[in-house]
Structure formats: C-alpha cells, structure tokens
Amino acid sequence: MKFSESIKTISYLKTHASEVIRDVAKNQKTLIITHNGEAKVVLQDVKLYEKTQESIALLKILALSGKEIKNRKYKPLNTSLKNVRGKINEFKVEQKKVQS
C-alpha cells in the first residue's frame, strides 16, 4: 500500500463520502483520514478489516505457541492425536445415544 495515495483530508471525505466509500469497498482499500494536518483515523473495507483481524489472531496463536514450546508446555504429537481420536469416539458414542 502506498501511503501517498491513501491519505485524504476530512474535508475531502465530507465532500466525496459516497465516492470514497464506494472506492474503498470496491478495491478493498485502506485510507488514512487527516484532520488539521494530522492522521486521525483509518477508513478500511470491512472484508479487508476482517482479514486483518484473522491474521492478528493467527499471529497471537503462533506467539503463544512459541512461548509454550519455549517453556516446554506441550504434548508429543502421538499423545495429542490419541486424545483427539478419543474425543471423536466419545462424540460418536454420544451421537448414537441421542439418535436412539
């Protein structure tokens, strides 16, 4: 993203709101809105915002995983797979009971 093309004043936003919103949504853009010469807010397409939030969540999970590995708080893969298979089997048994 080129910031030089993504900066608009609040005055511009006020006079071209429909056009700006349409462009931001259509092209999944992010705009920086300035007020009195200072960057104040970010205007972003909602789909792009959702992708950004998902990326942040994944990065947090990776960071937490890294800490867990560093602190040796993890299970071997075989143990984890056994636990998952056990939970799946428990779920299947419960589903059979509900269907009966």
Residue pairs with C-beta under 8 A, 6 or more apart in sequence:
1 30
3 32
6 29
6 30
6 31
6 32
7 31
7 32
7 34
7 39
8 20
8 31
8 32
8 33
8 34
9 33
9 34
9 35
10 33
10 34
10 35
10 40
12 20
13 20
13 33
13 43
20 31
20 43
21 43
23 29
24 30
24 31
24 43
24 44
24 45
25 45
25 46
27 45
28 45
28 47
28 48
29 44
29 45
29 48
30 42
30 43
30 44
30 45
30 48
31 42
31 43
31 44
32 39
32 41
32 42
32 43
33 39
33 40
33 41
33 42
33 43
34 40
44 52
68 74
75 83
